[in-house]
Amino acid sequence: MSFTPSSPVTGGVVPTATSPTFTLTADADPAPQAKQYFVSTLGGTQTGVTVHTVASPFTIAFWKPVALVAAQFFSALTGFKTRNPTNRYKLVVRKGVTPASGAVAQEMTINVSIDCPAGAESFDAANVNAALSLFAGAFMAQCSGISDNVKFGTK
C-alpha cells in the first residue's frame, strides 16, 4: 500500500499551536487492508498536547477496500449498467482527549471517507486527482476555521 506519509508531518494552522509538527512511527496495522502510524514526537509549540500512549492514542491510519471492485460494463441484455459500484477508502485519526478536569482520556475520532466510482481512477484520473487536491488544500487552508467550528459549534 502506498500510504507512507513523510515524517515529520507539518500540521495545519490552529489557534493553539505554532509551527506544529508530528513525527510518525510505523505501528501495527489494525487490519490487513490498513496502514497505521502513531505520533511519537511533537515539534513546534504545542502546549498541553500529548504523544501516543495506550491510554491516550494519537494515530493516523489509511484503509483501502477489503475487495476492490472494477467498473461494470454495459449489460448485453439491457444495454444499461445496473449499478455503479464504488471503492471506499478511509483516513482515520484517533486522539485521546480529556473531556473534563480529572477525567480519563477518551478517544476523539476523525473519519474521512473517499467514495470513488469504480473505473474513475483509470478513466478519469485527472479529475480524481483534482478532487483530492482540492480536499487537501481546502482542509489545510481552513484547519483553523474547522477547529473553531468543532470548539464553538459555529459554521
Secondary structure, 3 states (H helix, E strand, C coil): CCCCCCCCEECCCCCCCEEEEEEEEECCCCCCCEEEEEEEEEEEECCCCCCCCCCCCEEEEEECCCCCCCCCCCCCCCCCCCCCCEEEEEEEEEEEECCCCCCCCEEEEEEEEEEEECCHHHHCHHHHHHHHHHHHHHHHHCHHHHHHHHHHCCC
